[in-house]
Amino acid sequence: MQVSKPMAIFGFHFCVTIFVGLCIYGIVLYLSEGLLRSDSLLSMVSYAIFILASMAGICFFGKEADQRRAEEIRTAIQKPLPSPKKKKN
């Protein structure tokens, strides 16, 4: 599946934002309550799924953005450079 470069960049940034937000949430939760808090199994599994999904999104959209950038570079190299115009004296 291919996505456009703007969509790949947006998806990458969105997934990074979700990942960082979940990490900060986990750190704040740990600092405020420590390891004494016992969450339900459902909340722990959903938290882990969201983290893994955001990591997979980062990998996917990052790869797509890199491929679109490589395509742009390839097409830029293949285009012939315009010949310089001669000055009239």
N, C-alpha and C positions, 0 to 999 in steps of 0.2 A: 504494500500500500504506500503510495506516495502522497505527500502533502506539500502544499506550497511553502515557500520560504517564510512568508509572514506568519502562516499558521504554525509552522514548526517552531519558530522563535517564540510565538505566544504560548504554545503548549509547553515548551521547555521552561519558560519563566513561570507559568502557572504551576507546573509540577514542583519546581524548586521552591516556590512560595509555600505551597502546601507542606512540603517536606520540612522546611525550616520552621514553619508554624507548629507542626506536630512535635518537632524536636524541642522547641522552646516550651511548649505546653508540658511535655514530659519532664523537662528539667525543673520547671516551676512546680509541678505537682510533686516531684521528688523532694525538692528543697522545702516545700511547705509541710509535707506530711511524712516524708521519709519512706522507708520500706514497710512501715507498719500497716499501711492501708491495704486492704484486701479488696480488689476489684472483682466484679463478676467475670466469669469466663467469656461471656459474650462481649463485654466491653474490651477485654484484653485482645480477643481475636479480631474484633473490628479495628482496633487501634493498629494492630500488626498488619492487617490487610491494607489499610490506608497508607501506611508507611511503605509497604512493598509495592503497592500500585503507583505511588508517587515516584519511587525509585525506578520502576519500569518505565514510567512516562518520561523521566529525565533521560534515560538511556535511549528510548525510541525517538523522542523529538530532537535530542542532541545529534543522533546519527542522521536523521533526516535533514536537519539544518546544515550539517557538515557536507552531506551529499549535494544539496542545492548550491552551496558555496563552491564546491568543486566543479559542478556543472557550469557555473558562471565563469570561473577561471578558465575552464577548458574552452568555452565559446569565445572568451576575450582573447585567448592566445591564437585561436584559429582564424580570427578576423585579420585580414592584412592591414598593416598600418597605412594611413593615407600618405601619399607622396607629398613632400614639402613643395610649396609653391615657390616659383622663382620670382625674384624681384625684377621689376622693370627699371632699367636705368635710362 
